[in-house]
Amino acid sequence: MRHAARRDANDQEISAALRAAGFTVLDFGKAGQGVPDKLVVRGERPWLCWVEIKTPKGRIRETQKAFKRIFEPRGEYYVARDAELAVRDLMERYVSARP
């Protein structure tokens, strides 16, 4: 039996900061199976990144590691632990990916 998905304490803060910076934040927190908490999208030619939200000491579960192994080498996976850093890092990735 699957239990209700828990939200990390900083989930709302990080999501709000990303939205304020112009990103679209789609919530996948209830998907389970290692799917990251958010899909963050920006731009007319959409750039995207899967975002796993963790507290500063939060650990990635085994099912999450499998997803990470697939998308991280493509630059499409990020672990967000702090709102300010998440905005900075994802904005940097977005800008560097633009043609």
N, C-alpha and C positions, 0 to 999 in steps of 0.2 A: 504494500500500500504506500502510495506516494503522499508525503506530507506537504502542507502548504509551503511555498517558497518563502524563505526568510529574506528580508531586505537588510542590507548592511546599513549601519547608522548614517553613513555619509551619502547614501544613494540619492536622496532628494537634492542635497547641496550640489553634488557633482552634475546631476542632470540639469538643474536650473542654470548652473554656470555655463554649461555647454550650449544650452538653448540661448542664453543671453549673448553668447559669442557668435551666434548665427548658425549653429549646427541644428539639424533636425535630429531628435533623439527618439528612436523607436524602442519600446519596452518589450523585451523578450524574457523578462525575469521569471515567468511562470512556465517557460518552455521545458525546462529540465534537460536531461540527457547531455549535460555539459555545455549546452548552448549559452554563450555569454549573456549578461544581463541586458545589454543595450546594443543596438545597431545605430551608429552615428553616421549621418550622411550630410554632405554639403556640396553645393555647386550645381550649375546647369548640366554639366557632364558629370553626373554624380560620382563623387569620391566617397568611399565608405570605409568604416573600420568597426569591427566588433569590439565592444568594450566590456570587460569584466570589472565590476566594482567590488573593491575589497577595502576593509578598514586597514589602517597602517600595518597591523600585525596579522591580517587575514591571510589564509593559505589557499592555494589553488588545489581543488580536489582532482583526483585521478581522471574523472570523466572530463573535467575542464582542460586538463593537460592535453588530452587527445585533440580537442578542438584547437587549442593553442598551437600544437605542432603543425597543423594544416595551414592556418592563416597567418601566423606570425612571420614566416619567411617572406610572405607576400606584402608585408607591411600593413596587414588588415586585422591586427589584433593588438589590444592594449589593455593593460591592467591599470585601472584608475584608483588611486588611494587618496588623492588630494585634488580638490576642485581647481585650484589655481594651476597646478602642474598639469592636470589633464587638459585644460584649455590651451596652455602654452604648447604642450607636446603635440596635441592633435592639430592645432593650427599650423604648427611647423610641418607636420606630415602633409597636411592639405596643401599648403603653399608649395612645398617641394614636389608634389605630384602633379601640379598644374602644368600644362604645356607652355 
